[in-house]
């Protein structure tokens, strides 16, 4: 958990992130949920602390123009697997399957590329949002 003093605003931010740990949220989502009395710079600073201590994952989306955040339980080991995000509902799915080591080895051996799983997202539609039909994104 991020060190430093724990204000009521920080507590509200962290509670919101925990309650929404199944999806990513952006700063505006957080600001709306915890109240507009928090300065946006304060929210960004606290998110940076939470990101650097591993409490929160930061994903840079939309060609680097937008960042989204997700609370991560310590046992998830997000640096060891990729993530999938539904483009419709925003749900994050942790691709922590046994094939990740095999996949990473293949990419390194065949393509000379070392995968950085932390903060990596594959975009698509989750089972719920895609229904029976494959939709084009």
HELIX and SHEET records of a PDB file:
HELIX    1   1 UNK A    8  UNK A   19  1                                  12    
HELIX    2   2 UNK A   27  UNK A   34  1                                   8    
HELIX    3   3 UNK A   40  UNK A   52  1                                  13    
HELIX    4   4 UNK A   74  UNK A   76  5                                   3    
HELIX    5   5 UNK A   78  UNK A   80  5                                   3    
HELIX    6   6 UNK A   99  UNK A  111  1                                  13    
HELIX    7   7 UNK A  127  UNK A  130  1                                   4    
SHEET    1   A 2 UNK A  56  UNK A  61  0                                        
SHEET    2   A 2 UNK A  66  UNK A  71 -1                                        
SHEET    1   B 3 UNK A  92  UNK A  95  0                                        
SHEET    2   B 3 UNK A  82  UNK A  86 -1                                        
SHEET    3   B 3 UNK A 121  UNK A 124  1                                        
END                                                                             
